[in-house]
Amino acid sequence: MRIGIIDIGTNTFNLLVASINESGMVKFIHSTKLSVRLGEGCYNNNILKDAAIERGLLAIKSHIRTAKDFNATHMIAFGTSAVRNAENKSKFINLVKDNFNLDINVIDGNKEAELIYEGVKSGLDLGKNLSLIIDIGGGSTEFIISNQEKIYWKQSIEIGAARLLEKFKPSDPIKNEEKIKIENYLEKELNELFKNLENYSIDTLIGSSGSFDTFAEMIAHKFYNPNILNGKFEYNFNMEDYRITHDQLVKSTLEERLNTKGLIEMRADMIVIASILVNLVINKLGIKNMRLSTFSLKEGVIAEIKNGKNFKINPINKN
C-alpha cells in the first residue's frame, strides 16, 4: 500500500507519502508542508473562521494532488488541536468528506502524544535512559517522558506557538518585559510537567520536527554547512550553538528573521515564542543534551499501521 498521510495542524498541514509492503517494510517517498493557519483568530471562541476553513480545503486538495503524483492509492488525515477544540469542527470535517471523500481522524492530546512518541522512536534510538520529547505545534505542545521501551508520562498542553502568539501579541522585536510575562505564564502552564519531572532523572531533550527543524537549519547555516542535515533523521545540537541562536531570535525583528538563512517564512513569526518555551525548559531542568528528530506524528501513524492499528483510511479517487 502506498499512502498519503495528512497531519492537519493548527498552523501547517503536513503531508507524508510512504509505502508499506506485505512484509512490513516502509519506504518514505515524499514529504511537504503548507502554511494554512487553520486556527487563526479562533482561540478566544474556538470557532474556525470561514477564511481559515477555505485555506484548509485548498491545502488538502493540494496535498491529495501531490499524493496522487507520487502514486499513492490511499489517504489518511488526522486533526489535532485546532480541529478537536473547534465548536464548529463538524463543518470543516463534513466539507472535507463531501469535497474529497476523506475522513478526518480527530485525535485527543493523549493520542497525539502517543503518535509523536511512535514517530520519534522509529527515527532514532531513544536508548534506556529517559528523555523528554517535546513537539511544539501551533495550538498545543506535547511533552513525553520516555525511553525506547515505553512512555512513562505524557501530556498535551494548549500552549502551541500560534496560540501563544495570538494571546500575547508581542512587539517587534519582543520586549524584555513581554518575554518575562510569557515565561511566567508558561511556568504556570507547565507546573504539572515540572512536578512530574521531579520523579525522573532527565538531562536530554528531544525536539520533534517543526521548530526544532528550524533551530537545526539556522545553526547549520550559521556555524557549519547546511548540507550536514541532508538525508538526516536526527541531529545532535551543540548547546552553545542553541543558546547563541536563541539570543539572536529574541533580539531580532520579523524582517531580520525573514532574511535569516535556514529560517523558513512560515515559522518566522512564531519561532521566537517557540524558542522562549524551549529555553525555559532547558534552564528549568538543567538540560545538558538536545537532539532533533525529524520524525513526528506522521511517521508515528505509519508505525501504528504496521502494528495493525485501525484508522479511517480512504482510497484515492483516480480521477
C-alpha positions as CSV (number, residue, x, y, z in Angstrom):
1,M,0.0,0.0,0.0
2,R,1.2,3.5,-0.9
3,I,-0.4,6.0,1.4
4,G,-0.6,9.8,1.8
5,I,-0.8,11.0,5.4
6,I,-2.0,14.5,6.2
7,D,-1.4,16.0,9.6
8,I,-3.9,18.8,9.9
9,G,-2.2,21.1,12.3
10,T,-3.2,24.4,13.7
11,N,-0.6,26.3,11.7
12,T,0.6,23.9,9.0
13,F,-0.8,21.0,7.1
14,N,1.9,18.4,6.6
15,L,2.0,15.6,4.0
16,L,4.0,12.3,4.0
17,V,3.8,9.8,1.2
18,A,5.1,6.4,2.2
19,S,4.7,2.8,1.1
20,I,4.3,-0.3,3.3
21,N,4.8,-3.7,1.6
22,E,3.4,-7.1,2.7
23,S,6.4,-7.8,4.9
24,G,6.1,-4.5,6.7
25,M,9.0,-2.7,5.1
26,V,8.4,1.0,5.0
27,K,9.8,3.4,2.4
28,F,9.4,7.2,2.8
29,I,8.8,8.7,-0.6
30,H,7.9,12.4,-0.3
31,S,7.1,15.0,2.3
32,T,5.9,18.6,2.1
33,K,4.1,21.2,4.2
34,L,1.8,24.1,3.6
35,S,1.2,27.1,5.8
36,V,-2.6,27.2,6.4
37,R,-3.1,28.9,9.8
38,L,-6.4,27.0,10.4
39,G,-6.6,28.2,14.0
40,E,-6.1,31.9,13.1
41,G,-8.5,34.1,15.1
42,C,-10.2,31.1,16.8
43,Y,-8.6,30.9,20.2
44,N,-11.0,33.1,22.1
45,N,-14.2,31.4,20.9
46,N,-13.0,28.2,19.4
47,I,-14.8,28.9,16.1
48,L,-12.9,28.1,12.9
49,K,-13.2,31.1,10.6
50,D,-14.6,30.7,7.1
51,A,-11.4,32.0,5.5
52,A,-9.3,29.6,7.5
53,I,-11.6,26.7,6.5
54,E,-11.2,27.7,2.9
55,R,-7.4,27.7,3.2
56,G,-7.6,24.3,4.8
57,L,-9.7,22.9,1.9
58,L,-7.3,24.3,-0.6
59,A,-4.3,22.8,1.2
60,I,-6.0,19.3,1.4
61,K,-6.8,19.5,-2.3
62,S,-3.2,20.3,-3.0
63,H,-1.9,17.5,-0.7
64,I,-4.2,14.9,-2.4
65,R,-3.0,16.0,-5.8
66,T,0.7,15.7,-4.6
67,A,0.0,12.2,-3.2
68,K,-1.5,11.2,-6.5
69,D,1.6,12.5,-8.3
70,F,3.6,10.1,-6.2
71,N,1.2,7.2,-6.9
72,A,-0.5,7.0,-3.5
73,T,-3.5,4.7,-3.5
74,H,-4.9,5.7,-0.1
75,M,-5.2,8.8,2.1
76,I,-5.4,9.2,5.8
77,A,-5.9,12.5,7.7
78,F,-5.5,13.5,11.3
79,G,-7.0,16.5,13.0
80,T,-5.2,17.9,16.1
81,S,-5.6,20.9,18.4
82,A,-7.5,23.4,16.2
83,V,-9.9,20.8,14.9
84,R,-10.5,18.9,18.1
85,N,-11.2,22.1,20.1
86,A,-13.4,23.9,17.5
87,E,-17.1,24.1,18.3
88,N,-17.8,24.1,14.5
89,K,-15.3,21.3,13.7
90,S,-18.2,19.3,12.1
91,K,-18.5,21.9,9.4
92,F,-14.8,21.5,8.4
93,I,-14.9,17.7,8.8
94,N,-18.1,17.5,6.6
95,L,-16.7,19.8,4.0
96,V,-13.5,17.7,3.7
97,K,-15.6,14.5,3.4
98,D,-18.0,16.0,0.8
99,N,-15.3,17.5,-1.3
100,F,-12.6,14.8,-1.2
101,N,-14.2,11.7,0.3
102,L,-11.7,11.9,3.1
103,D,-12.4,11.1,6.7
104,I,-10.5,13.1,9.4
105,N,-9.3,11.1,12.3
106,V,-9.8,13.7,15.1
107,I,-7.4,12.7,18.0
108,D,-7.2,13.9,21.5
109,G,-4.0,15.2,23.1
110,N,-3.0,11.9,24.6
111,K,-3.3,10.1,21.3
112,E,-1.3,12.8,19.6
113,A,1.5,12.4,22.2
114,E,1.5,8.6,21.6
115,L,1.8,9.0,17.8
116,I,4.6,11.6,18.2
117,Y,6.4,9.1,20.5
118,E,6.0,6.3,18.0
119,G,7.3,8.5,15.2
120,V,10.3,9.7,17.2
121,K,11.1,6.2,18.3
122,S,11.0,4.9,14.7
123,G,13.5,7.5,13.6
124,L,16.2,7.4,16.3
125,D,17.3,5.2,19.2
126,L,16.0,6.5,22.5
127,G,18.1,4.1,24.5
128,K,17.4,3.0,28.0
129,N,17.9,6.4,29.7
130,L,14.8,8.7,29.9
131,S,14.4,11.7,27.6
132,L,11.9,14.5,27.4
133,I,10.3,14.6,23.9
134,I,8.7,18.0,23.0
135,D,6.6,18.7,19.9
136,I,5.7,22.3,19.6
137,G,2.6,22.7,17.4
138,G,0.6,25.7,16.5
139,G,-2.2,25.0,19.0
140,S,-0.8,22.5,21.5
141,T,2.6,21.3,22.7
142,E,3.2,17.7,23.6
143,F,5.5,16.6,26.4
144,I,6.5,12.9,26.6
145,I,8.9,11.3,29.2
146,S,10.1,8.1,27.6
147,N,12.8,5.8,26.5
148,Q,13.0,3.2,23.7
149,E,10.8,0.8,25.7
150,K,7.8,2.8,26.7
151,I,6.2,6.1,27.7
152,Y,6.4,6.9,31.4
153,W,4.3,10.1,31.3
154,K,2.8,12.3,28.7
155,Q,0.7,15.5,28.5
156,S,-0.6,17.7,25.7
157,I,-0.9,21.3,26.8
158,E,-2.7,24.1,24.8
159,I,0.4,26.3,24.6
160,G,1.3,26.0,20.9
161,A,3.3,28.8,19.3
162,A,0.4,30.2,17.3
163,R,-1.9,30.2,20.3
164,L,0.7,32.0,22.4
165,L,1.4,34.5,19.7
166,E,-2.2,35.4,19.4
167,K,-2.6,35.5,23.2
168,F,0.4,37.8,23.9
169,K,0.8,39.7,20.6
170,P,4.4,40.7,21.4
171,S,6.2,43.7,20.0
172,D,8.6,43.6,17.1
173,P,11.2,42.9,18.4
174,I,9.8,41.4,21.5
175,K,10.4,43.5,24.7
176,N,12.1,42.0,27.7
177,E,9.0,42.6,29.9
178,E,6.9,40.8,27.3
179,K,9.3,37.8,27.3
180,I,9.2,37.7,31.1
181,K,5.4,37.8,31.0
182,I,5.3,34.8,28.6
183,E,7.8,32.9,30.7
184,N,5.8,33.4,33.8
185,Y,2.7,32.2,32.0
186,L,4.5,29.1,30.7
187,E,5.8,28.3,34.2
188,K,2.3,28.1,35.5
189,E,1.0,26.1,32.5
190,L,3.9,23.7,32.8
191,N,3.6,23.2,36.6
192,E,2.4,19.6,36.3
193,L,5.2,18.8,33.9
194,F,7.8,20.2,36.2
195,K,6.3,18.4,39.3
196,N,6.3,15.1,37.5
197,L,9.8,15.5,36.3
198,E,11.0,15.7,39.9
199,N,10.4,11.9,39.9
200,Y,12.7,11.2,37.0
201,S,16.4,11.8,36.1
202,I,16.5,13.5,32.7
203,D,19.2,15.5,31.0
204,T,18.2,15.1,27.4
205,L,15.6,16.9,25.4
206,I,14.4,15.6,22.1
207,G,12.7,18.1,19.8
208,S,10.3,16.6,17.4
209,S,10.4,18.3,13.9
210,G,8.8,21.7,13.5
211,S,10.5,24.5,15.4
212,F,13.5,22.2,16.1
213,D,14.0,21.6,12.4
214,T,14.3,25.4,12.1
215,F,16.8,25.6,15.0
216,A,18.9,23.0,13.3
217,E,18.7,24.7,9.9
218,M,19.7,28.1,11.4
219,I,22.6,26.6,13.3
220,A,23.8,24.6,10.2
221,H,23.8,27.8,8.1
222,K,25.4,30.0,10.8
223,F,28.1,27.7,12.2
224,Y,28.6,24.8,9.8
225,N,27.2,23.8,6.4
226,P,23.5,23.3,5.6
227,N,24.5,20.1,3.8
228,I,25.2,18.4,7.2
229,L,21.4,17.9,7.6
230,N,20.8,16.4,4.2
231,G,19.2,13.0,4.4
232,K,19.5,13.0,8.2
233,F,16.6,11.9,10.5
234,E,18.3,13.3,13.6
235,Y,20.8,16.0,14.7
236,N,22.7,16.4,18.0
237,F,22.7,20.1,19.0
238,N,25.7,21.8,20.5
239,M,24.1,23.6,23.4
240,E,26.1,26.7,23.0
241,D,25.0,26.9,19.3
242,Y,21.4,26.8,20.5
243,R,22.0,29.5,23.2
244,I,23.5,31.9,20.7
245,T,20.6,31.2,18.2
246,H,18.1,31.8,21.0
247,D,19.7,35.1,21.9
248,Q,19.7,36.1,18.3
249,L,16.0,35.2,17.9
250,V,14.7,37.2,20.9
251,K,16.6,40.3,19.8
252,S,15.5,40.1,16.1
253,T,12.8,41.8,14.2
254,L,10.4,39.9,11.9
255,E,12.2,41.5,8.9
256,E,15.6,40.2,10.2
257,R,14.2,36.7,10.7
258,L,12.7,36.7,7.2
259,N,16.2,37.3,5.9
260,T,17.9,34.7,8.2
261,K,19.3,31.7,6.3
262,G,17.7,28.4,7.4
263,L,14.5,30.1,8.8
264,I,11.6,29.5,6.5
265,E,8.9,32.2,6.1
266,M,6.1,30.2,7.7
267,R,7.9,30.0,11.0
268,A,9.4,33.5,11.1
269,D,6.7,35.0,13.3
270,M,6.3,32.1,15.8
271,I,9.9,30.9,16.2
272,V,10.7,33.5,18.9
273,I,7.9,32.2,21.2
274,A,8.9,28.6,20.4
275,S,12.5,29.3,21.4
276,I,11.3,31.1,24.7
277,L,9.5,27.9,25.6
278,V,12.4,25.6,24.8
279,N,14.9,27.8,26.6
280,L,12.7,27.9,29.7
281,V,12.5,24.1,29.8
282,I,16.3,23.8,29.3
283,N,17.1,26.2,32.1
284,K,14.4,24.8,34.4
285,L,15.5,21.2,34.0
286,G,19.3,21.8,33.6
287,I,19.2,20.0,30.2
288,K,22.7,19.1,29.0
289,N,21.8,17.5,25.7
290,M,19.4,18.3,22.9
291,R,18.6,16.2,19.9
292,L,16.4,16.7,16.9
293,S,14.1,14.1,15.5
294,T,12.7,14.9,12.0
295,F,10.1,12.2,12.6
296,S,6.9,13.1,14.4
297,L,3.2,12.3,14.2
298,K,3.0,11.2,10.5
299,E,5.8,8.7,11.0
300,G,4.1,7.5,14.1
301,V,0.9,6.8,12.1
302,I,3.0,4.6,9.8
303,A,4.4,2.7,12.8
304,E,0.9,2.1,14.2
305,I,-0.5,1.0,10.8
306,K,2.4,-1.5,10.6
307,N,1.4,-2.8,14.0
308,G,-2.2,-3.3,12.9
309,K,-3.9,-0.3,14.4
310,N,-7.0,0.8,12.7
311,F,-7.7,4.3,11.4
312,K,-10.1,5.7,8.9
313,I,-8.3,5.3,5.6
314,N,-9.8,6.3,2.3
315,P,-8.9,5.1,-1.2
316,I,-7.9,7.9,-3.6
317,N,-10.3,8.7,-6.4
318,K,-8.1,8.2,-9.5
319,N,-10.0,10.9,-11.5
